[in-house]
């Protein structure tokens, strides 16, 4: 938890750890989670059933 990390790593290192994790999650989301704005659920389902890669679903 936050308090355990704070006690073991100190204030600065704890926040650096959280910042690094947030950056990693941001890059993961940007690279691997497709944009599906304006795409119907039926279209997404059909593309998945056709075996299209998940990253190409929103295109």
C-alpha positions in Angstrom: 0.0 0.0 0.0 0.9 3.6 -0.2 1.9 3.9 3.5 4.1 0.8 3.3 5.9 2.1 0.3 6.3 5.5 1.9 7.9 4.0 5.0 10.3 1.8 3.0 11.2 4.0 0.0 10.7 7.5 1.3 8.4 10.2 -0.1 10.3 11.0 -3.3 10.9 7.4 -4.4 7.3 6.4 -3.7 6.0 9.2 -6.0 8.6 8.3 -8.6 7.4 4.7 -8.5 3.8 5.7 -8.9 4.7 8.1 -11.8 6.7 5.4 -13.5 3.7 2.9 -13.2 1.3 5.6 -14.6 3.6 6.2 -17.5 3.8 2.5 -18.2 0.0 2.1 -18.1 -0.4 5.1 -20.3 1.9 3.7 -23.0 0.3 0.3 -22.7 -3.2 1.8 -23.2 -2.0 4.0 -26.1 -0.3 1.2 -27.9 -2.7 -1.7 -27.3 -6.2 -0.5 -26.6 -8.1 0.4 -29.8 -10.1 3.6 -30.2 -13.8 2.6 -30.7 -15.4 6.0 -30.8 -18.3 5.8 -33.3 -18.0 2.1 -33.8 -21.1 0.0 -33.0 -21.0 -3.0 -30.7 -22.2 -5.1 -33.6 -19.3 -4.0 -35.7 -16.8 -4.7 -33.0 -18.3 -8.1 -32.3 -18.3 -9.0 -36.0 -14.6 -8.0 -36.4 -13.7 -10.1 -33.3 -15.6 -13.1 -34.7 -13.8 -12.7 -38.0 -10.5 -13.0 -36.2 -9.3 -9.4 -36.8 -6.6 -8.3 -34.3 -7.9 -6.3 -31.4 -5.7 -3.3 -32.2 -7.4 -3.0 -35.7 -11.0 -3.1 -34.4 -11.6 0.6 -34.5 -10.3 1.1 -38.0 
